Amino acid sequence: GHEQLLKMMEERMMDVEQKLRLVKRLLQDKVNQLKEQLSKNTKADAMVKDLYVENAQLLKALEATEQRQKSAERKNYLLEEKIANLNRIVRNLASPSFSS
């Protein structure tokens, strides 16, 4: 009985050791998977930060372009006013010479 009990205990120990090795392997796989995911997340985080900075720069450039466009539109309007005034002056100057 004693030998039989020792043999059973030894078999159970081997079974437990085998299960522990399996669990250890599974845990190591999970650790590797999580490390890989962390690496991907870190890269994605860096990309998001880069895109955020780039977006801010693009917004500044867009605002500057819009300001230049408004300025150009104002200058264009003033030039059109000057042209209209010059045309009026030319018409006024030309009118008396035709009538005389």
SVG drawing of the C-alpha trace seen along z (x, -y; Angstrom):
<svg xmlns="http://www.w3.org/2000/svg" viewBox="-22 -124 29 126">
<polyline fill="none" stroke="black" stroke-width="0.4" points="0.0,0.0 2.8,-2.3 4.6,-1.7 1.3,-2.2 0.7,-5.5 4.2,-6.8 3.7,-5.8 0.4,-7.6 1.9,-10.7 4.8,-10.7 2.4,-10.4 0.3,-13.3 3.5,-15.4 4.5,-14.7 1.0,-15.6 1.1,-18.8 4.6,-19.7 3.4,-19.0 0.4,-21.3 2.6,-24.0 4.9,-23.9 1.9,-24.2 0.5,-27.2 4.0,-28.8 4.2,-28.4 0.7,-29.9 1.6,-32.8 4.8,-33.5 2.9,-33.5 0.4,-36.0 3.3,-38.1 4.9,-38.2 1.5,-39.1 1.0,-41.9 4.6,-43.2 3.9,-43.2 0.6,-45.0 2.3,-47.6 4.9,-48.2 2.2,-48.7 0.3,-51.0 3.4,-53.1 4.0,-53.5 0.4,-54.4 0.5,-56.9 3.6,-58.6 1.9,-58.7 -1.2,-60.3 1.0,-63.0 2.8,-63.6 -0.5,-64.0 -1.8,-66.3 1.3,-68.6 1.0,-68.4 -2.7,-69.3 -1.9,-72.3 0.7,-73.4 -1.8,-72.9 -4.4,-75.0 -2.0,-77.8 -1.1,-77.7 -4.8,-77.7 -5.4,-80.7 -2.5,-82.6 -3.8,-81.7 -7.3,-82.8 -5.8,-86.1 -3.8,-86.6 -7.0,-85.9 -9.0,-88.5 -6.2,-91.0 -6.1,-90.3 -9.8,-90.6 -9.7,-94.0 -6.9,-95.2 -8.9,-94.0 -12.0,-95.8 -9.9,-99.0 -8.4,-98.7 -11.8,-98.2 -13.0,-101.4 -10.0,-103.3 -10.6,-101.9 -14.3,-103.0 -13.2,-106.4 -10.6,-106.7 -13.2,-105.7 -15.6,-108.3 -12.8,-111.0 -11.9,-109.9 -15.6,-110.1 -15.9,-113.5 -12.7,-114.8 -13.9,-113.3 -17.4,-114.8 -16.6,-118.5 -14.1,-117.8 -16.9,-116.0 -19.4,-118.8 -17.0,-121.6"/>
</svg>
